Amino acid sequence: MYQKKPGVFMADWWDADGKRHRKQFASSGAAREHEHRETALAHAERATREMKLAGKKGGVKRSPARVVESGTIEPAKGKLGVMIPGMGAVATTFVAGVEAIRQGIAKPIGSLTQMGTVRLGKRTDGRSPKIKEFVPLAGLDDLVFTGWDIFEDNMYEAASNAGVLDQRLLDQLKPFLSTITPRPAVFDHNYVKKIDGPNVKKGKSKMDLAEQVRADMRDFKKTSGASRLITMWCGSTESYIEPTAAHQSVKSFEKALRENDENIAPSMIYAYASLMEGVPFANGAPNLTVDLPVMLELSRKNEAPICGKDFKTGQTLIKTVLAPMFKARLLGLSGWYSTNILGNRDGEVLDDPGSFKTKEESKLGVLDHILQPALYPELYGNIFHKVRINYYPPRGDNKEGWDNIDIFGWLGYPMQIKVDFLCRDSILAAPIVLDLVLLVDLAKRCSELKGLGIQEWLSFYFKSPMTAPGLYPEHDLFIQLMKLKNTLRHLKGEELITHLGLEYYD
Ligand SMILES: NC(=O)c1ccc[n+]([C@@H]2O[C@H](COP(=O)([O-])OP(=O)(O)OC[C@H]3O[C@@H](n4cnc5c(N)ncnc54)[C@H](O)[C@@H]3O)[C@@H](O)[C@H]2O)c1
């Protein structure tokens, strides 16, 4: 289901013969209901046919629930073009990692799509396929890459400068990495104050710049032979801004692009270009970028999924594991002080108060949403929560994050937890990028997901997950994981797992 224009909603479904249908409705509810009914009918019909066929052939009867997927997910045929604005530490660690895995010299550790499994049916069924075997994902060999950056370094040089991966590994990958050179970027120094570079597009207006990015995308598709594209923002964190009138609709946004409105950040220009081309956009930084009505409208209209924001890697990953435990055990929290030192370019950019404010907003929301102080005022009504990020060059990408957590238990007795996480930022981020690329591409090929706009089922990967307007985000890592896996089960017509389990004791 998607909104064609205000007040016009389109139900969109495939029948049992794989033929696509669309019908117009005046409300989203009616369109969605129609779509669900027709899809269910198609599934039932297909299942009946399959069972009849199996019966005739004397084959094993499959449960109807397991034959519904075909016709609703297009196969991952051909190459998938990955376009990355921002070819810095995260982007190069991801691309170099994919190439190292393709060459068989490394393993995709940390990637749910590559190493994770999904349990199907009952615990006694013994069915736990790998996720990549359960749903049709693009294979790593089918990924091709391009990107934009304000610096001219190719991926080999950029990865060497980032200093995340061992130079010997990078030298082995040099023939591949050095072929990926950045296209000139759309950049505005006012949005990222700490850096400046020469590889920047010039244009009469922001609309002109958006047209240039769209031309880049078409050029990449043609030259790489990709059958599908996805844009993955790995650029620097932009200065904090609030949405304005310019961001409220496609019409007002396009007017603002033509008038060079200062409220349009470079990341929004890439997002607009992408969605106009019908290409999904995932946002790894805390910038608003696609958290705007204009982008939601475009995403639904052009069936280009969006998701974000801000990769959930180091400290917030730990926070979204510990905080649900406190709430589960009804342990109170009086204070949480988080501080980091890091010395990569991201750290330098975040040294600017404008960019830090964007990051701070993204990091601070987590505790409130998990702990729900309105429901548990005695436990979480008075929390002192502070997040600091300090730029400290000697550490490079090897961040250190300290957490001091003041909790209280039975009868109010205080306790403390200290966490010292010596992590590697981009090593934690790279598998997230890989999973997002593959899962967002899956969403784009999936009749039920591609017109939804926001892909909330991918919250698992983000510090500040996007949700439908009016819905609070789910931050608990394990609820997010369950949501993701249940979405995959649902897409394939498998039973959802509720963990009720009473049937084992009948
Ligand atoms: N590494 C992590 O764990 C992590 C976690 C969450 C979010 N992030 C976010 O991911 C992003 C990338 O992180 P990183 O460590 O790779 O940073 P980085 O500084 O190494 O790379 C960012 C790159 O973006 C480029 N850039 C900036 N503005 C651009 C524009 N308008 N167009 C094209 N390129 C542009 C910069 O020149 C730089 O090369 C940052 O926004 C960061 O906050 C990273």
The ligand as a Gaussian input file, in Angstrom:
#p B3LYP/6-31G(d) Opt

LIG

0 1
 N       31.717000       4.136000      13.125000
 C       30.680000       4.034000      13.859000
 O       30.664000       3.216000      14.726000
 C       29.498000       4.911000      13.626000
 C       28.381000       4.698000      14.414000
 C       27.253000       5.462000      14.202000
 C       27.265000       6.425000      13.224000
 N       28.365000       6.646000      12.500000
 C       28.311000       7.711000      11.516000
 O       28.713000       7.240000      10.262000
 C       29.291000       8.317000       9.542000
 C       30.618000       7.858000       8.971000
 O       31.546000       7.594000      10.015000
 P       33.090000       7.449000       9.677000
 O       33.754000       7.000000      10.921000
 O       33.268000       6.679000       8.432000
 O       33.485000       8.968000       9.414000
 P       34.643000       9.522000       8.448000
 O       34.848000      10.934000       8.874000
 O       35.795000       8.612000       8.392000
 O       33.948000       9.473000       7.011000
 C       32.967000      10.360000       6.613000
 C       33.293000      10.775000       5.199000
 O       32.209000      11.570000       4.711000
 C       32.759000      12.548000       3.866000
 N       31.729000      13.556000       3.688000
 C       31.301000      14.520000       4.531000
 N       30.295000      15.221000       3.983000
 C       30.078000      14.676000       2.761000
 C       29.171000      14.954000       1.722000
 N       28.281000      15.937000       1.845000
 N       29.206000      14.193000       0.605000
 C       30.107000      13.186000       0.465000
 N       31.018000      12.889000       1.428000
 C       30.987000      13.621000       2.561000
 C       34.002000      12.989000       4.591000
 O       34.905000      13.633000       3.733000
 C       34.542000      11.653000       5.092000
 O       35.444000      11.070000       4.190000
 C       29.399000       9.484000      10.504000
 O       28.312000      10.361000      10.326000
 C       29.282000       8.824000      11.836000
 O       28.763000       9.669000      12.847000
 C       29.497000       5.900000      12.656000

